[in-house]
């Protein structure tokens, strides 16, 4: 990554001076407003004077640096400065409880975010700019949710949903636009996992729903690229999705107040997603002569996990894979069992079926007598 000095004709001293001056001037205006708002009728919170006052202050603060530092190569830096300013101004408006400055702080951030959504940010300071924009939205969401005494209920919800939606959209699109063919599935999976964690921390279902929609994008990427998967990427996605499912299970079992009643079962879908990816990876990467054996071992492993936890999703998934395996053995392997590998694979798959049958015979009766196996999957 280059430095300020590498930008042709870009004066670092002027850039720092004007961005510092803009923030300082806004702070002085805020102090003056806070001190004399009760003495001037123009600063009555119910009048339009306060809006004009803050609009002119914000306009000068946001536009002045752009007029001075604007270069074709400095676009990213301008967006970076706007993101930083927006965090400062929103925090300032929240602390002094002034709606005008909070609303006006969204304008530069909205412009920078729109740039993220509709075009890839590349070149000088690209990573820093995207990180600053995401940080600005995260900071706004935290401020709007963690300072309820500074915001009323409807206002807090509006800002929270705005920051979450725009921040998620910017992150999603930038990940896609910058490198659409380079490990997109695992990058989206990691970002969605972070969003799930934030949704549980904020105790907000909307954020977790966005993360679920994010994983639909991951599913589409894997579906359209099958069978040309990267094995490391597929296994990494399985690991991330499994961690999300475990997180839901942990929270639902130990902190049920963080999830709504019907949402505690959402881990089922993440479990099925991970199982489907492993099934596809086995079918795609395993040698043709050993696919049956590997599917049998995988199905047996799922059934064993389902009995140990216990969890119905794993057991049912194992049975479905066994059903697919039986169909393959009868109509494909049995007719083409010419090589030693196929014969060995056929025998191993049959042994796996026998072991699974034994497990169900021995442990199935115990599960029937028990009441809900887990708080998530009864």
C-alpha positions as CSV (number, residue, x, y, z in Angstrom):
1,X,0.0,0.0,0.0
2,X,1.4,3.4,-0.9
3,X,1.7,6.4,1.3
4,X,0.2,9.9,1.0
5,X,3.5,11.2,-0.5
6,X,3.2,8.7,-3.4
7,X,0.1,10.4,-4.7
8,X,1.1,12.8,-7.5
9,X,0.5,16.4,-6.4
10,X,-1.2,15.3,-3.2
11,X,-0.2,17.6,-0.3
12,X,-0.1,15.6,2.9
13,X,0.2,18.6,5.2
14,X,-2.8,20.3,3.6
15,X,-4.9,17.1,3.8
16,X,-4.2,16.6,7.5
17,X,-4.7,20.2,8.2
18,X,-8.0,20.5,6.5
19,X,-9.5,17.3,7.8
20,X,-8.3,18.3,11.3
21,X,-9.7,21.8,10.8
22,X,-13.1,20.4,9.7
23,X,-13.4,18.3,12.8
24,X,-12.2,21.1,15.0
25,X,-14.6,23.6,13.5
26,X,-17.5,21.2,14.0
27,X,-16.5,20.7,17.6
28,X,-16.4,24.5,18.2
29,X,-19.8,24.9,16.5
30,X,-21.2,22.1,18.7
31,X,-19.8,23.8,21.8
32,X,-21.2,27.1,20.9
33,X,-24.6,25.6,20.1
34,X,-24.7,23.6,23.4
35,X,-23.8,26.8,25.4
36,X,-26.1,29.3,23.7
37,X,-29.0,27.2,22.4
38,X,-31.3,28.4,25.2
39,X,-30.4,32.1,24.7
40,X,-31.3,32.4,21.0
41,X,-34.7,31.8,19.5
42,X,-33.0,30.6,16.3
43,X,-31.6,27.7,18.2
44,X,-34.9,26.6,19.6
45,X,-35.0,22.8,19.0
46,X,-38.4,23.1,17.4
47,X,-37.4,25.8,14.9
48,X,-35.8,25.5,11.5
49,X,-32.9,27.7,12.5
50,X,-31.1,24.8,14.2
51,X,-31.3,22.8,11.0
52,X,-29.9,25.7,8.9
53,X,-27.1,26.2,11.4
54,X,-26.0,22.6,11.4
55,X,-26.5,22.2,7.6
56,X,-24.1,25.0,6.9
57,X,-21.6,23.7,9.4
58,X,-21.7,20.2,8.0
59,X,-21.6,21.4,4.4
60,X,-18.5,23.4,5.1
61,X,-16.9,20.6,7.0
62,X,-17.6,17.9,4.4
63,X,-17.1,19.8,1.2
64,X,-14.1,22.0,2.1
65,X,-11.6,19.2,2.3
66,X,-12.9,17.8,-1.0
67,X,-12.3,21.0,-2.8
68,X,-8.8,21.2,-1.5
69,X,-7.5,17.6,-1.7
70,X,-9.5,16.3,-4.7
71,X,-7.4,14.4,-7.1
72,X,-8.3,11.6,-9.4
73,X,-6.1,9.3,-7.3
74,X,-7.4,10.6,-4.0
75,X,-11.0,9.5,-4.3
76,X,-10.4,6.7,-1.8
77,X,-8.9,9.1,0.7
78,X,-11.9,11.4,0.4
79,X,-14.3,8.4,1.2
80,X,-12.0,7.5,4.1
81,X,-12.2,11.0,5.5
82,X,-16.0,11.1,5.2
83,X,-16.3,7.8,7.0
84,X,-14.2,9.1,9.9
85,X,-16.1,12.4,10.0
86,X,-19.5,10.6,10.0
87,X,-18.5,8.6,13.1
88,X,-17.4,11.7,14.9
89,X,-20.5,13.7,14.0
90,X,-23.0,11.0,14.8
91,X,-21.3,10.4,18.2
92,X,-21.4,14.2,18.8
93,X,-25.1,14.4,17.8
94,X,-25.9,11.5,20.0
95,X,-24.1,12.9,23.0
96,X,-25.7,16.4,22.8
97,X,-29.0,14.9,21.8
98,X,-29.4,16.9,18.5
99,X,-31.3,15.3,15.7
100,X,-30.1,17.7,13.0
101,X,-26.4,16.8,13.3
102,X,-27.2,13.0,13.5
103,X,-29.2,13.2,10.3
104,X,-26.6,15.3,8.5
105,X,-23.8,13.0,9.6
106,X,-25.4,10.2,7.4
107,X,-24.9,12.2,4.2
108,X,-21.1,11.7,3.7
109,X,-21.3,8.1,4.9
110,X,-24.2,7.4,2.6
111,X,-22.1,8.7,-0.3
112,X,-19.1,6.7,0.6
113,X,-21.2,3.6,1.2
114,X,-22.9,4.0,-2.2
115,X,-19.5,4.0,-3.8
116,X,-18.8,0.7,-2.1
117,X,-22.0,-0.9,-3.2
118,X,-21.9,0.0,-6.9
119,X,-18.2,0.0,-7.7
120,X,-15.1,-1.8,-6.4
121,X,-12.8,0.4,-4.3
122,X,-9.3,-0.3,-5.6
123,X,-5.9,1.4,-5.7
124,X,-4.4,3.5,-3.0
125,X,-5.8,3.1,0.5
126,X,-8.6,0.8,-0.8
127,X,-8.4,-1.7,2.1
128,X,-8.2,1.1,4.7
129,X,-11.1,2.9,3.1
130,X,-13.4,-0.1,3.1
131,X,-12.4,-0.9,6.7
132,X,-13.2,2.6,7.8
133,X,-16.6,2.6,6.1
134,X,-17.5,-0.8,7.8
135,X,-16.2,0.5,11.1
136,X,-18.3,3.6,10.8
137,X,-21.5,1.6,10.3
138,X,-20.5,-0.8,13.2
139,X,-19.8,2.2,15.4
140,X,-23.1,3.8,14.5
141,X,-25.0,0.6,15.2
142,X,-23.3,0.2,18.6
143,X,-24.0,3.8,19.6
144,X,-27.6,3.7,18.5
145,X,-28.2,0.4,20.5
146,X,-26.0,1.0,23.5
147,X,-27.0,4.6,24.3
148,X,-30.8,4.3,24.7
149,X,-30.9,7.3,27.1
150,X,-29.6,9.5,24.3
151,X,-32.2,8.3,21.7
152,X,-35.9,7.6,21.8
153,X,-37.1,4.2,20.9
154,X,-38.1,4.8,17.2
155,X,-35.1,6.9,16.5
156,X,-32.7,4.3,18.0
157,X,-34.3,1.5,15.9
158,X,-34.1,3.6,12.7
159,X,-30.4,4.4,13.0
160,X,-29.6,0.8,14.1
161,X,-31.4,-0.7,11.1
162,X,-29.9,1.8,8.8
163,X,-26.3,1.2,9.9
164,X,-26.7,-2.6,9.9
165,X,-28.4,-2.6,6.4
166,X,-26.0,-0.3,4.7
167,X,-22.9,-1.7,6.4
168,X,-23.9,-5.3,5.4
169,X,-24.6,-4.2,1.8
170,X,-21.3,-2.4,1.5
171,X,-19.3,-5.4,2.9
172,X,-21.2,-7.9,0.8
173,X,-20.8,-6.1,-2.5
174,X,-17.1,-5.1,-1.9
175,X,-16.3,-8.7,-1.2
176,X,-17.9,-9.7,-4.4
177,X,-16.7,-6.8,-6.6
178,X,-13.0,-6.8,-5.6
179,X,-12.3,-10.5,-6.2
180,X,-15.4,-12.4,-7.4
181,X,-13.4,-15.6,-8.3
182,X,-11.0,-15.8,-5.4
183,X,-12.4,-17.8,-2.4
184,X,-15.7,-15.9,-2.4
185,X,-17.6,-18.6,-0.5
186,X,-15.3,-18.6,2.5
187,X,-15.0,-14.8,2.6
188,X,-18.8,-14.5,2.6
189,X,-19.1,-17.3,5.2
190,X,-16.7,-15.6,7.6
191,X,-18.4,-12.2,7.2
192,X,-21.9,-13.8,7.8
193,X,-20.5,-15.5,10.9
194,X,-19.4,-12.2,12.2
195,X,-22.9,-10.8,11.5
196,X,-24.5,-13.7,13.4
197,X,-22.3,-13.0,16.4
198,X,-23.2,-9.3,16.3
199,X,-26.9,-10.2,16.0
200,X,-26.6,-12.3,19.1
201,X,-24.7,-9.6,20.9
202,X,-27.1,-6.9,20.0
203,X,-30.0,-9.3,20.7
204,X,-31.4,-8.3,17.3
205,X,-33.1,-10.8,15.0
206,X,-32.9,-8.5,12.0
207,X,-29.1,-8.8,11.9
208,X,-29.2,-12.6,12.2
209,X,-31.7,-12.7,9.3
210,X,-29.3,-10.7,7.1
211,X,-26.6,-13.2,8.0
212,X,-29.0,-16.1,6.9
213,X,-29.6,-14.4,3.6
214,X,-25.8,-14.0,3.3
215,X,-25.4,-17.7,3.5
216,X,-27.9,-18.1,0.7
217,X,-25.4,-16.3,-1.4
218,X,-22.7,-18.7,-0.2
219,X,-24.9,-21.6,-1.3
220,X,-25.4,-20.1,-4.7
221,X,-21.7,-19.7,-5.2
222,X,-21.0,-23.3,-4.3
223,X,-23.9,-24.6,-6.4
224,X,-22.9,-22.7,-9.5
225,X,-19.2,-23.7,-9.2
226,X,-19.9,-27.4,-8.5
227,X,-18.1,-29.7,-9.2
228,X,-15.1,-27.4,-9.7
229,X,-14.7,-26.7,-6.0
230,X,-11.5,-25.9,-4.2
231,X,-11.3,-28.5,-1.5
232,X,-9.7,-26.2,1.1
233,X,-12.4,-23.6,0.5
234,X,-15.2,-26.2,0.8
235,X,-13.8,-27.6,4.1
236,X,-13.3,-24.1,5.4
237,X,-16.9,-23.2,4.7
238,X,-18.0,-26.4,6.5
239,X,-15.9,-25.4,9.5
240,X,-17.4,-21.9,9.6
241,X,-21.0,-23.0,9.1
242,X,-20.5,-25.7,11.8
243,X,-19.2,-23.1,14.2
244,X,-22.3,-21.0,13.5
245,X,-24.6,-23.9,14.2
246,X,-22.7,-24.7,17.4
247,X,-23.0,-21.0,18.4
248,X,-26.8,-21.1,17.9
249,X,-27.0,-24.3,19.9
250,X,-24.9,-22.9,22.7
251,X,-26.8,-19.7,23.0
252,X,-30.2,-21.4,22.7
253,X,-29.3,-23.9,25.5
254,X,-27.6,-21.5,27.9
255,X,-29.0,-18.0,27.0
256,X,-32.5,-18.6,25.6
257,X,-33.4,-14.9,26.2
258,X,-31.1,-14.0,23.3
259,X,-33.1,-15.9,20.7
260,X,-36.8,-15.8,19.9
261,X,-38.9,-19.0,20.5
262,X,-39.0,-20.2,16.9
263,X,-35.5,-19.1,16.0
264,X,-33.7,-21.6,18.3
265,X,-34.2,-24.3,15.6
266,X,-32.3,-22.3,13.0
267,X,-29.1,-24.3,13.7
268,X,-30.8,-27.2,11.9
269,X,-30.4,-25.4,8.6
270,X,-26.8,-24.6,9.2
271,X,-26.1,-28.3,10.1
272,X,-27.8,-29.5,6.9
273,X,-25.8,-26.9,4.9
274,X,-22.5,-28.2,6.3
275,X,-23.6,-31.9,5.7
276,X,-24.6,-31.1,2.1
277,X,-21.2,-29.5,1.4
278,X,-19.3,-32.5,2.8
279,X,-21.6,-34.8,0.7
280,X,-20.8,-32.8,-2.4
281,X,-17.1,-32.7,-1.6
282,X,-17.0,-36.5,-1.3
283,X,-18.9,-37.0,-4.6
284,X,-16.6,-34.5,-6.3
285,X,-13.1,-35.3,-4.9
286,X,-13.2,-38.9,-3.9
287,X,-11.9,-41.5,-6.4
288,X,-14.8,-43.0,-8.3
289,X,-14.0,-46.5,-7.1
290,X,-14.1,-45.4,-3.4
291,X,-17.1,-43.1,-3.3
292,X,-19.4,-45.8,-1.9
293,X,-17.1,-46.6,0.9
294,X,-16.5,-43.0,1.8
295,X,-20.3,-42.2,1.7
296,X,-20.9,-45.2,4.0
297,X,-18.3,-44.1,6.5
298,X,-19.7,-40.5,6.4
299,X,-23.3,-41.7,6.9
300,X,-22.1,-44.0,9.8
301,X,-20.3,-41.1,11.4
302,X,-23.4,-38.9,11.2
303,X,-25.5,-41.6,12.8
304,X,-22.9,-42.0,15.6
305,X,-22.8,-38.3,16.3
306,X,-26.6,-38.2,16.3
307,X,-26.7,-40.9,19.0
308,X,-23.9,-39.4,21.1
309,X,-25.2,-35.8,21.2
310,X,-28.1,-36.9,20.7
311,X,-29.5,-35.0,17.7
312,X,-32.2,-36.1,15.3
313,X,-30.8,-34.0,12.4
314,X,-27.6,-36.0,12.2
315,X,-29.3,-39.3,12.4
316,X,-31.9,-38.4,9.7
317,X,-29.1,-37.1,7.5
318,X,-27.2,-40.3,7.9
319,X,-30.2,-42.3,7.0
320,X,-30.8,-40.2,3.8
321,X,-27.2,-40.7,2.8
322,X,-27.5,-44.5,3.5
323,X,-30.6,-44.5,1.2
324,X,-28.6,-42.8,-1.5
325,X,-25.8,-45.3,-0.9
326,X,-28.1,-48.3,-1.2
327,X,-29.5,-47.0,-4.5
328,X,-25.9,-46.6,-5.8
329,X,-24.9,-50.0,-4.6
330,X,-27.8,-51.8,-6.3
331,X,-28.0,-49.9,-9.6
332,X,-24.4,-48.8,-10.2
333,X,-21.7,-50.6,-8.2
334,X,-23.3,-54.1,-8.4
335,X,-23.5,-53.9,-12.1
336,X,-19.9,-52.6,-12.5
337,X,-18.1,-54.4,-9.8
338,X,-15.1,-55.4,-11.9
339,X,-12.2,-54.0,-10.1
340,X,-10.9,-54.8,-6.6
341,X,-11.5,-51.3,-5.4
342,X,-15.1,-51.4,-6.3
343,X,-15.5,-54.8,-4.6
344,X,-13.8,-53.5,-1.5
345,X,-15.9,-50.4,-1.5
346,X,-19.0,-52.5,-1.9
347,X,-18.0,-54.6,1.1
348,X,-17.1,-51.6,3.3
349,X,-20.4,-49.8,2.5
350,X,-22.3,-53.0,3.5
351,X,-20.4,-53.2,6.8
352,X,-21.3,-49.6,7.5
353,X,-24.9,-50.3,6.9
354,X,-24.8,-53.3,9.3
355,X,-23.1,-51.1,12.0
356,X,-25.8,-48.4,11.6
357,X,-28.5,-51.0,11.9
358,X,-26.9,-52.3,15.1
359,X,-26.7,-48.8,16.5
360,X,-30.4,-48.2,15.8
361,X,-31.4,-51.5,17.3
362,X,-29.4,-51.0,20.5
363,X,-29.8,-47.2,21.1
364,X,-33.0,-46.4,19.3
365,X,-35.2,-47.8,22.1
366,X,-33.5,-45.6,24.7
367,X,-34.1,-42.5,22.7
368,X,-37.8,-43.2,22.2
369,X,-38.2,-43.4,26.0
370,X,-36.4,-40.1,26.6
371,X,-38.0,-36.7,26.4
372,X,-36.7,-33.9,24.2
373,X,-33.1,-34.9,23.3
374,X,-31.9,-31.3,23.2
375,X,-33.5,-27.9,23.6
376,X,-33.1,-27.3,19.9
377,X,-33.9,-30.6,18.2
378,X,-36.5,-32.6,20.3
